[in-house]
């Protein structure tokens, strides 16, 4: 596979190789002054300087005890459906996907990972088997993800989730001897090649590479794979919301109104917003020397502090808990952009 191996030395070069251009947009702009202020703030904080990437080693969610081939398969199965954990309720209220496992309530992707872990432990379905995935039925999907109170939080976009898993299983079986780890091996440490090969699967064909980079981050952080470049952040609504609130990215006024009112945005609007957000993180990496993977970790784990309705910055006694408090403009009227998508 040496003819497919693509090398990239920096985040900016990697993005260019993968077709993401940091060019001007009339719809979404980057505030360079706000970006410089944020970079200076981050550069002074020890929690950024000393932060090590997540190892994804919590056995409640991930199969940390398994051989690397099985861990790679597990990460990839989960990331194939790692998107759109919300529904729109009457009045424009966004309801997060959540469900019960035992006496614990899990939200969004953490519900997904907990459900996969339980399925693996109980051996209810062979979720790591490509043949099983290729012919996955709706009943089997529900059997994996229905919670202990009879609700399936992942019924949102169920058709897309099942289609992604079937496509993954079919192509792994026909082209990769049933194992995604063979894709990792064929990449020969090149992250660009890993992304190009991943894009052949329906789940990973996002032009802004969200699920591909999340999969790379989990493979890298868990030491399953060592790449020649740091993964780019996976641009999802948690990261978008925080950049919008920080004032680092600005959107055209009518677009901003749609976000404030929780109206559905178009795929074209979403692409421009996510493309410019990725460019922000590329510049932030260059200014701070902090990898995109670490920035992704810090922003993603901060989602529980920068909540939609009650971010910690609203209260003086808790504002300091947010690592971005200070340069952040706290534009809390801007929440995450709402798009019916299978990319994030």
Buried (B, 14 or more C-beta within 10 A) or exposed (E): EEEEBBBBEEBBBBBBBBEBEBEEBEBBEBBEEBBBBBBEBBEEBEEBEEBEBBEBEEEEBBBBEBEBBBBBBBBBBBBBBBBBBBBBEEEEEBEEBBBBBEEEEBBBBBBBBBBBBBBBEEEEBEBBBBEBBBEBEEEBBEEBBBBEEEBBBBBBBBEBBBBBBBBBBBBBBEEBEBBBBBBBBBBBBBBBBBBBBBBEBBBBBBEBBBBBBBBBBBBBBBEBBEBBBBBBBBBBBBBBBBBBBBBBBBBBEEBBEBBEEBEEBEEEBBBBBBBBBBBBBBBBBEBBEBBBBBBBBBBBEBBEBBEBEEBBBEEEEBBEBBBBBBBBBBBBEBBBBBBBBBBB
